[in-house]
Amino acid sequence: MSDDELLEINQQSLNHDDYTDIITFDLSDQEGIIDGEIYISKDRIQENAETYKTAFEEELTRVISHGLLHLMGYKDKSESDSKKMREAENKSIQMWKHMFHMKPNKK
């Protein structure tokens, strides 16, 4: 979705008034069951890819992985949790690159 569409969800559902690349809602009511919704801003993905000098596909893979990791119980509010999340994202990206023969990062 667009930045403005995701901003509206952020404002209405989370009471946040800022742009974000992803919003994840965990809808599971049983431990060990993954059930949720992930909303992604294509505009943020493109901007992040340009900012971090990475391919759009890699940034999109990172953000999708981030949302799935949240649904699996990963957190990112503390520095320690953020580091664990980033390590898991990086492993996930490598897995996706291997599985789908994605092009290497364009640095």
C-alpha positions as CSV (number, residue, x, y, z in Angstrom):
1,M,0.0,0.0,0.0
2,S,1.0,3.6,-0.1
3,D,2.6,5.7,2.6
4,D,-0.7,7.6,3.2
5,E,-2.7,4.4,3.4
6,L,-0.4,2.9,6.0
7,L,-0.3,6.1,7.9
8,E,-4.1,6.0,8.2
9,I,-3.9,2.5,9.7
10,N,-1.1,3.7,12.0
11,Q,-3.2,6.6,13.2
12,Q,-6.5,4.7,13.5
13,S,-5.2,1.5,15.0
14,L,-2.1,2.4,16.9
15,N,-2.6,6.1,17.6
16,H,0.8,6.8,16.0
17,D,1.1,9.8,13.6
18,D,4.2,8.8,11.7
19,Y,5.1,6.9,8.5
20,T,6.4,3.4,8.8
21,D,7.4,0.6,6.5
22,I,5.4,-2.1,8.1
23,I,2.6,-2.7,10.6
24,T,2.0,-6.2,12.0
25,F,-1.1,-7.3,13.8
26,D,-0.8,-10.6,15.7
27,L,-4.3,-12.2,15.6
28,S,-3.4,-15.6,17.0
29,D,-5.1,-16.7,20.2
30,Q,-3.1,-19.9,20.7
31,E,0.7,-20.1,21.3
32,G,2.5,-21.7,18.5
33,I,-0.1,-20.7,15.9
34,I,0.9,-17.9,13.5
35,D,-2.1,-15.8,12.5
36,G,-1.9,-12.2,11.7
37,E,-2.0,-9.3,9.2
38,I,1.0,-7.5,7.8
39,Y,0.7,-4.1,6.0
40,I,3.6,-2.8,4.1
41,S,4.3,0.6,2.5
42,K,5.8,0.3,-1.0
43,D,6.8,3.9,-0.8
44,R,8.8,3.3,2.5
45,I,10.4,0.2,1.0
46,Q,11.6,2.2,-2.1
47,E,12.9,5.1,0.0
48,N,14.7,2.7,2.4
49,A,16.2,0.8,-0.5
50,E,17.6,4.1,-1.9
51,T,18.8,5.3,1.6
52,Y,20.6,2.1,2.4
53,K,21.7,1.5,-1.2
54,T,20.1,-1.9,-1.5
55,A,17.8,-3.5,-4.0
56,F,14.1,-2.9,-3.6
57,E,13.5,-6.7,-3.5
58,E,16.0,-7.1,-0.7
59,E,14.5,-4.4,1.4
60,L,11.0,-5.8,0.7
61,T,12.3,-9.3,1.9
62,R,13.7,-7.7,5.0
63,V,10.4,-6.0,5.9
64,I,8.4,-9.1,5.2
65,S,10.8,-11.1,7.3
66,H,10.5,-8.5,10.0
67,G,6.7,-8.8,10.1
68,L,6.8,-12.6,10.1
69,L,9.4,-12.6,12.9
70,H,7.0,-10.4,15.0
71,L,4.3,-13.0,14.4
72,M,6.7,-15.7,15.6
73,G,7.3,-13.8,18.9
74,Y,10.4,-11.6,18.1
75,K,10.4,-8.1,19.6
76,D,12.3,-5.0,18.7
77,K,11.7,-2.4,21.4
78,S,14.9,-2.8,23.3
79,E,18.4,-2.6,21.9
80,S,19.0,-6.3,22.7
81,D,15.8,-7.4,21.1
82,S,16.5,-5.2,18.1
83,K,19.8,-6.9,17.6
84,K,18.2,-10.4,17.7
85,M,15.6,-9.2,15.3
86,R,18.2,-7.9,12.8
87,E,20.2,-11.1,13.0
88,A,17.1,-13.2,12.3
89,E,16.2,-10.8,9.4
90,N,19.7,-11.3,7.9
91,K,19.4,-15.1,8.2
92,S,16.0,-14.9,6.6
93,I,17.2,-12.8,3.7
94,Q,20.1,-15.2,3.0
95,M,17.6,-18.1,3.0
96,W,15.3,-16.3,0.5
97,K,18.3,-15.4,-1.7
98,H,19.3,-19.0,-1.8
99,M,15.8,-20.3,-2.4
100,F,14.8,-17.9,-5.1
101,H,18.2,-17.0,-6.5
102,M,17.8,-13.3,-5.8
103,K,20.4,-11.0,-7.1
104,P,23.1,-9.9,-4.7
105,N,22.9,-6.5,-3.0
106,K,23.9,-3.7,-5.3
107,K,26.5,-1.8,-3.2
